């Protein structure tokens, strides 16, 4: 139980970081566009480079993204293992809800 609680507490920053619409959009762009510079992340949006930089720091603190140097440019890339961790948590919660709804259905039908 203590290990599960520790894993849950370690995952809280992950879900907190994904809970912001702008950060979720950044993650989506990195999922579909691969490693991108801040300039490319801000292209076509109303979000400033400063704001994107702050959001990237939050995502980096949650271990969702990392910055890599390519020449003189810094590119930001997704760390897919953290998204996989989020998916596992959501799958687990989904299974728990499915079980609860099945039990409720059985109780109602009796």
C-alpha positions in Angstrom: 0.0 0.0 0.0 2.8 2.4 0.8 4.6 1.7 -2.5 1.3 2.4 -4.4 0.8 5.6 -2.5 4.4 6.7 -3.3 3.9 6.0 -7.0 0.6 7.9 -6.9 2.3 10.9 -5.2 5.2 10.7 -7.8 2.6 10.9 -10.6 0.7 13.9 -9.3 3.0 16.4 -10.9 2.5 14.6 -14.2 -1.3 15.0 -14.1 -1.0 18.6 -12.8 1.2 19.5 -15.7 -1.2 17.9 -18.2 -4.1 19.7 -16.6 -3.4 23.0 -18.3 -4.9 23.5 -21.8 -1.8 25.3 -23.1 0.6 22.6 -21.8 -1.7 19.9 -23.2 -1.5 21.7 -26.6 2.3 21.8 -26.4 2.4 18.1 -25.6 0.1 17.5 -28.6 2.4 19.5 -30.9 5.4 17.6 -29.7 3.6 14.3 -30.2 2.7 15.1 -33.8 5.6 17.3 -34.8 8.6 15.7 -33.1 11.3 17.8 -31.4 10.5 21.5 -31.9 12.0 24.8 -31.0 10.2 27.4 -29.0 9.8 29.5 -32.1 8.1 26.6 -33.9 5.9 25.9 -30.8 4.6 29.4 -30.8 4.1 29.7 -34.5 0.5 30.1 -35.4 -0.7 30.6 -31.8 -1.4 33.6 -29.7 0.9 32.3 -26.9 4.2 34.3 -26.4 7.6 32.7 -26.4 7.9 33.7 -22.7 4.7 31.9 -21.9 5.7 28.7 -23.9 9.0 28.8 -22.1 7.3 28.8 -18.7 5.0 26.0 -19.7 7.9 24.0 -21.0 9.6 24.4 -17.6 6.5 23.0 -15.9 6.5 20.1 -18.3 10.2 19.5 -17.8 9.7 19.5 -14.0 7.1 16.8 -14.5 9.6 14.9 -16.6 7.4 15.0 -19.7 9.8 16.9 -22.0 13.5 17.6 -22.3 15.6 20.1 -24.1 18.2 18.9 -26.5 20.8 21.0 -28.3 21.1 20.8 -32.1 23.8 23.2 -33.2 22.8 26.6 -31.8 19.2 25.7 -31.4 17.4 24.1 -28.4 14.7 21.7 -29.4 12.1 20.4 -27.0 11.1 16.8 -27.2 8.5 14.6 -25.5 9.5 11.9 -23.1 7.0 9.2 -24.1 7.6 7.0 -21.1 5.9 9.6 -18.9 2.8 9.7 -21.1 2.8 5.9 -20.9 2.8 6.2 -17.1 -0.2 8.5 -17.3 -2.0 6.0 -19.7 -1.4 3.2 -17.2 -2.9 5.2 -14.4 -5.9 6.1 -16.5 -6.4 2.5 -17.6 -6.3 1.4 -14.0 -8.9 4.0 -13.0 -11.0 3.0 -16.0 -10.9 -0.7 -15.0 -12.0 0.3 -11.4 -14.9 2.3 -12.7 -15.9 -0.6 -15.1 -15.9 -2.9 -12.1 -17.9 -0.6 -10.0 -20.5 -0.1 -12.7 -20.7 -3.9 -13.3 -21.4 -4.4 -9.6 -24.0 -1.6 -9.6 -25.7 -3.2 -12.7 -25.8 -6.6 -11.0 -27.2 -5.1 -7.8 -29.9 -3.2 -9.7 -30.8 -6.3 -11.8 -31.2 -8.5 -8.7 
